[in-house]
Amino acid sequence: MAVIGGGVIGICSASWLLREGHDVTVIEPNGVARGSSYGNAGCFNPSSVVPMSMPGNLAKVPGWLFDPLGPLSIRWPYLPTIAPWLIRFLKAGTPERVAAQAEALGNLLRNSVGVYKPLVENAGAQALMRQDGHLIVYPTRHDFDKDAPAWKLRRDNGVAYTVLEDDALWRQEPSLSRTYRLGVFLAENGHTTNPNRFVSALADAFLRDGGIIADASAKSFAFENDRLAGIHTNTGMIACEAAVVAAGAHSGPLVHALGDRIPLDTERGYHIVLPEPSVMPRIPIMDTSGKFVATPMEDGLRIAGTVEFAGLTAKPNWERARNLLPLAQRLFAGLATSEGQPEPSVWMGFRPSMPDSLPVIGYSRASRDVIYAFGHGHVGMAGGAQTGLLVSDLVAGRSPRIALQPFSPQRFA
Ligand SMILES: Cc1cc2nc3c(=O)[nH]c(=O)nc-3n(C[C@H](O)[C@H](O)[C@H](O)COP(=O)(O)OP(=O)(O)OC[C@H]3O[C@@H](n4cnc5c(N)ncnc54)[C@H](O)[C@@H]3O)c2cc1C
């Protein structure tokens, strides 16, 4: 078996397949977890059932686009390329479709931390995974009330939460600015204190247990008598009878090579890490007013978020990362940036994004020997282990453990 891509999705898929007795080679040209899986906010959130395209979002877009600290930006030359994706995105935001997407995400993300456990324990990586909960905070109750549709989706999909106001909130998270007066605590959510080390630890266990990681880039597929015979790479052919495409936002050319047309694009995201912050939250906090997450990590306080539509080749706009800092200072009043403190580091990653917020998990049109597992957008860490299990179900020809129709590669035909 070959797995194309050494991000969280590829490594989880490869790990489960190895445990089922397959010989598995991961094909990865850039080193494990150097893509989107490197610098994300690290959250394993079963509560992330709310699709990105929600009813009413269209009205908010102009405000977001023209605010330099806003959560959304677009490079205008990229607009003609992304326009069809954006149209699909807006069409995905009807109440009926949103309810169906949330249900599918609920199934994918349920018990995220628990589903990872066998892999994490096998890798001895327990110290990198925590389940201390997550806070979603709002300046006022009015802001929380305006977000009622999102909370209904979470409730409808079995997400348990507790609303905390004023003193109760500030007791839970003393670092919060007192201008945030309502928070929702989600006890089941977890996080990793280092996404890169977390995925790398799973990859090390995969290698120790007999897996192979080939330093190569997949180019196309070789078929013989309608069966997969191997994968052409930049370093030659890798023979295999089945393959998983898990190349994240870069999966497009491989999909095209198999004759599928799937609207995969990228929502670029940024982070800034303060190595020695004057304030450290106890658990990850999502700020709904700035649409970013502040996560306590082993290398400092990571502020991650923003969506930038600019494709896979445009240079990063580091202002997007630096603009996260004033937002974090609004969230944590005591967060000082002064002379003499170590320089914050910045990063940009390519979320592999589908217009309906659902990943693609299923057989390619050309052959059941090639399975797709990409397009996880904002939830690849949370859904990584479960996606790997679903891939192993498909490889085995078993009935998948959750309904896979919403994730079908053919749903856009
Ligand atoms: C700012 C930010 C914050 C985020 N926060 C969270 C969060 O808190 N929780 C969460 O669940 N998700 C989060 N995400 C999303 C998450 O990071 C992604 O969904 C996830 O990392 C996708 O994993 P992947 O394995 O599909 O892709 P990647 O990690 O990008 O891996 C794909 C791999 O494929 C390789 N590849 C590409 N082309 C080829 C080829 N031709 N041949 C072989 N290999 C190839 C690449 O080198 C890469 O290593 C965040 C993302 C960003 C940007």
The ligand as an ORCA input file, in Angstrom:
! r2SCAN-3c Opt
* xyz 0 1
  C      -3.796     28.472     11.034
  C      -4.400     27.096     11.059
  C      -4.967     26.612     12.238
  C      -5.570     25.350     12.259
  N      -6.037     24.860     13.446
  C      -6.582     23.608     13.484
  C      -7.031     23.050     14.701
  O      -6.888     23.658     15.771
  N      -7.623     21.831     14.683
  C      -7.788     21.121     13.506
  O      -8.379     20.041     13.541
  N      -7.311     21.603     12.346
  C      -6.720     22.821     12.297
  N      -6.239     23.319     11.128
  C      -6.403     22.507      9.908
  C      -5.372     21.375      9.837
  O      -4.080     21.914     10.023
  C      -5.473     20.698      8.473
  O      -6.812     20.318      8.212
  C      -4.613     19.428      8.447
  O      -3.302     19.721      8.862
  C      -4.601     18.812      7.050
  O      -3.773     17.700      7.088
  P      -3.324     16.964      5.767
  O      -2.528     15.786      6.192
  O      -4.518     16.741      4.902
  O      -2.439     18.037      4.982
  P      -0.941     18.503      5.222
  O      -0.580     18.542      6.645
  O      -0.761     19.756      4.446
  O      -0.096     17.332      4.578
  C      -0.096     17.072      3.210
  C       1.274     16.505      2.865
  O       1.267     16.062      1.505
  C       2.543     16.317      0.981
  N       2.430     16.317     -0.484
  C       1.952     17.296     -1.276
  N       2.022     16.926     -2.563
  C       2.563     15.680     -2.575
  C       2.891     14.771     -3.615
  N       2.665     15.052     -4.905
  N       3.444     13.579     -3.279
  C       3.660     13.262     -1.987
  N       3.351     14.100     -0.960
  C       2.819     15.289     -1.264
  C       2.936     17.652      1.559
  O       4.350     17.831      1.521
  C       2.385     17.536      2.975
  O       3.343     17.074      3.880
  C      -5.612     24.565     11.070
  C      -5.010     25.035      9.908
  C      -4.388     26.280      9.894
  C      -3.730     26.749      8.635
*
